[in-house]
Amino acid sequence: MATIKIEYEYTFAMPREVVWNVIQDEDALRASLPGCKAFEHGEDDVYHAEMGVSIGPVKGIFTGEVQQINQEEPSYYRLLVRGKGKPGEIDAVADMKLDEAEQGTKLTCSADVQVTGVLASVGQRIMNGAAKVVLGQFFKAMDKEMKQRQAQC
C-alpha cells in the first residue's frame, strides 16, 4: 500500500454559491466525471460510481462509492472516495475548500490517497500526475457545466 498526498487548485469564474450548488448536483457530477459509466444516488447520501480510467499505466474500470460529509455551505466539504478495479484499490479523503477570489471562486483540494496493487507500484510521481489529470478534466467539465447553466438563466 502507498499513500499519496495530492494538492490541487482550480478557479471558477462564478460566484461561490453557484459553484457550491453545481458541485452538489447529481446530474452535473455525472456529466463531469471523466470516464463516468454510472453514478447513482444511494442510501445516506452515498453515490455509487463506475469510471473508466486510462492514464499511462493506470488503466481499467473502477467501481466505488463517493460521499460528501462535514458540509459547511458554501465554503467546505470533505469528500470520501473508495474504489476498486483491476489496477488496485483507492481509498481517499479530500478536503474541498471554496474561497471567494477576485475572478470568482477558488476551489482548493487537499487529499490523502491510499492505493494498492499496480496503482501503488507505479510510484508517487506517476500517481500524482494521473490524479491531477483526472482532477483537471473533472473541474474543466464542471466549469463548462456551470457556464451552460448560467447561460440558460
C-alpha positions in Angstrom: 0.0 0.0 0.0 1.2 3.5 -0.8 -0.1 6.9 0.4 -0.1 9.8 -1.9 -0.7 13.5 -1.0 -2.5 15.5 -3.7 -2.9 19.3 -3.7 -4.9 20.9 -6.5 -6.4 24.3 -7.1 -9.0 25.5 -9.7 -10.6 28.9 -10.1 -14.1 29.1 -11.5 -15.3 32.4 -12.9 -18.5 32.1 -11.0 -19.8 33.2 -7.6 -19.2 30.8 -4.7 -22.9 29.9 -4.2 -23.2 28.9 -7.9 -20.1 26.7 -7.7 -21.4 25.1 -4.5 -24.8 24.4 -6.0 -23.5 22.8 -9.2 -20.9 20.7 -7.3 -23.8 19.3 -5.2 -25.9 18.5 -8.3 -26.0 14.8 -9.2 -26.5 15.4 -13.0 -23.6 17.8 -13.1 -21.4 15.4 -11.3 -22.4 12.5 -13.6 -21.7 14.7 -16.6 -18.3 15.9 -15.3 -16.7 12.8 -14.0 -14.1 11.6 -16.5 -14.9 8.2 -17.9 -18.1 8.0 -15.9 -20.2 4.9 -16.8 -22.6 5.1 -13.8 -23.3 7.5 -11.0 -26.3 6.6 -8.8 -27.5 8.1 -5.5 -27.7 5.5 -2.8 -28.5 5.5 0.9 -27.0 8.0 3.4 -26.0 10.4 0.6 -23.5 7.8 -0.7 -23.1 7.8 -4.5 -22.2 4.6 -6.3 -20.0 5.2 -9.3 -18.3 3.4 -12.1 -15.5 5.0 -14.1 -13.2 4.0 -16.8 -9.7 5.4 -16.3 -6.8 5.3 -18.9 -3.8 7.4 -18.0 -0.4 5.9 -18.6 0.0 2.7 -16.7 -3.3 3.3 -14.9 -6.0 1.6 -16.9 -9.2 -0.1 -16.0 -12.8 0.2 -14.7 -13.2 1.3 -11.2 -16.4 0.8 -9.1 -16.8 2.6 -5.9 -18.5 5.0 -3.5 -18.3 8.7 -3.2 -19.7 10.7 -0.2 -19.6 14.3 0.9 -19.5 14.9 4.6 -19.0 17.7 7.1 -20.6 20.2 4.7 -20.3 23.9 5.6 -22.3 25.6 2.8 -20.9 27.3 0.7 -17.3 27.0 1.8 -16.2 23.5 2.7 -16.9 19.8 2.4 -14.9 16.6 2.9 -15.1 14.1 0.1 -14.7 10.3 0.8 -13.8 8.1 -2.2 -13.4 4.3 -2.2 -12.9 2.4 -5.4 -11.7 -1.0 -6.7 -10.6 -2.0 -10.1 -8.2 -4.4 -11.8 -5.2 -1.9 -11.2 -5.9 -1.8 -7.5 -7.9 -0.1 -4.8 -8.2 3.6 -3.9 -9.2 5.0 -0.5 -9.2 8.8 -0.5 -10.1 11.6 1.9 -10.2 15.1 0.3 -10.8 18.4 2.0 -12.5 20.7 -0.5 -12.4 24.5 0.2 -14.3 27.1 -1.8 -13.0 30.6 -1.3 -14.2 33.8 -2.9 -11.5 35.1 -5.3 -11.1 38.2 -7.4 -12.0 36.3 -10.5 -14.8 34.2 -8.9 -14.3 31.1 -6.7 -11.1 29.3 -5.9 -11.5 25.6 -5.1 -8.7 24.0 -3.2 -8.5 20.2 -3.0 -6.1 18.6 -0.4 -6.3 14.8 -0.5 -4.6 11.9 1.2 -5.0 8.8 -1.1 -4.1 5.3 -0.2 -3.6 2.9 -3.2 -2.8 -0.8 -3.6 -1.9 -3.1 -6.5 -0.5 -1.7 -9.7 -1.5 1.8 -8.5 0.9 1.5 -5.6 3.7 0.1 -7.7 3.8 2.9 -10.3 5.1 5.4 -7.8 4.0 8.6 -6.2 5.1 10.9 -9.1 3.1 9.0 -11.7 0.1 8.6 -9.5 0.2 12.3 -8.5 0.4 13.2 -12.2 -2.5 10.9 -13.1 -4.7 12.2 -10.3 -4.0 15.8 -11.4 -5.0 15.0 -14.9 -8.3 13.4 -13.7 -9.0 16.4 -11.4 -8.2 18.8 -14.2 -10.6 17.1 -16.6 -13.3 17.0 -13.9 -13.1 20.7 -12.9 -12.9 21.8 -16.5 -16.1 19.8 -17.3 -17.7 21.3 -14.1 -16.7 24.8 -15.3 -18.4 24.1 -18.7 -21.5 22.8 -16.9 -21.7 25.9 -14.7 -21.4 28.2 -17.8 -24.1 26.3 -19.7 -26.4 26.6 -16.7 -25.6 30.3 -16.3 -26.4 30.9 -20.0 -29.8 29.2 -19.5 -30.8 31.6 -16.7 
